[in-house]
Amino acid sequence: MVPEATFTSYYGRPVLKAPSWHPADIAGYLFLGGLAGGSSIVAAGADLTGRPGLARTTRVGALGAVTLSGLALVHDLGRPSRFVNMLRVIKLTSPMSVGSWILTAYAPLAAGAAGSDVLGRWPRTGRLLGLGAAVLAPALVSYTAVLICDTAVPAWHEAYPDMPFVFVGSSAASAAGLGLLTAPAQAEPCRRLAMFGGLLEIGASRRIVHRTSFVAEAYRLGRARTLLRAAEGLTGFGIVGGLLGRRRHWLSRLAGLALLAGGACERFGLFEAGMISATDPKYVVVPQRRADLH
């Protein structure tokens, strides 16, 4: 009898070259970009419905988040000129190229809207800039999901049907968390947004983690498993706390913190799972062998 073949790779080395991305930079960039986009949508809605306190804090939050997101990306690239070089052309088939232009177009709009609100000058211009930022926000919160799924990293690439829903839901929940944290008295819409976004995030994330495929195992190992479980627990608490905190501002603020922390844990957990699947060659070779057998 010929024994069943067991998995091996050349000298035990990875088949793929894992992305040389620093976790704090890129996972932070993924989280902060989503927070910025979601906050601009909340700010635009608050402005149009007469909630000036909520509009101001989320506009400022959007500017702070997109600034930190851009700094994290540039830090990972090594020097600012590398980001500038990406703007020399636009390549519609490249998520990185399109995303660079989205980020470049969004940031001045967010800055103008926040500046107008804080200074109390040019309110009509500030409102138009805020609406412009809100128009670009859906692309900002979702393109990063396309970006990582368009790589050869097995755990990310296989999750492409569900990853955009995780990113959109997480961004909505995080933005709602910022509103609950900074303006609980005017944050009634944020409570509903937290429930919608949080449930979407949890549902889509569970579909990714609990798929029956071999590669999905990477989401259930090590730090990825810990972070994703923490994300689900924090987001669930944020949803419940937001709904129960209508007359308890301290509870609303605590729920807001939980939603923000849950969004960060979600991005870092997804990032960690991708690195696990890229560095272990079995996640590349075993699925290919099974496909050949079928």
C-alpha positions, 0 to 999 in steps of 0.5 A: 500500500502506498501511504497517503501523501502528506503536506510538505513545502520546499525547505519548509519555507512559505510559498507566498511572500507575506506582505511586508506591512506593519500591523499597527500602520496598515490595520490602523489605516484600515480602521481609521479610514473606515471611521473617517468615512462613517463619521462624515456620513453621520456628520452630514445627517446630523447637519441636515437634521439640526444636531449641531453638536453631533455634526461638529464632533463627528466632523472633527473626528472624521478629520482626525481619523483621516489624518492619522490614517494617511500618516499611518499609510505614509509611515508604512510606505517609508517616505511621503514621495511614494504616496505622491508617486501613486498619484502620477497615474490613475489605474482603475483596475488597481484598488491601491491606485483608486484608493489613493485618489479617493483618499486624496479627494476626501481629505480636503473636503473633510478638513474644510467641513471641520474647519468651517464648523470649528471656526464658525465661518462660511457655514454654507461652504462648510455644509457643501464640503461636508456633503461632498465628504459624505458622498465620497465616504462609501467608497472610502470605507469599502475600497480597503476591503477590495484592496486586501481581497485583491491580494494573493493572501489566502484568507483575505482573497477567499473572503472577498464576497463578505469582506466589504460587508464587514468593513462597511458594517464596522465603519458604520458602528465605529462612527456611531460609537464616536457619536455616542461618545462625544454627543450622547444627547443628540445621538439618537440616530447613532443608536440605530446606526450602531445596531444596523452596522454592528449586526452587519459586521457581526453577521458578515464576520461570522460568515468569514470565520465559520466557513467550512473551507480549509483556509478559514481556519486561519481566522480561528487561530492565535491572535486572530481568534482572540481579536475577532472574538473581542470585536464581536463581544465589544460590538455586541455590548456597544449595540445594547449599551447604546439602546439602553443609554438614552437617559444614561449618558455615561452608558452611551459613552461607554457603549461608544468606546466599546464600538470604537474598540470593537471596530479596531479589534475587527480590523486587527483580527482580520489583518492577523488572520491574513498574515497567518495564512500567508506565512504558512504554506499549507494554506496555499498548497492544500486547497490546490491539491484538493481542487486537483483531486476534484 
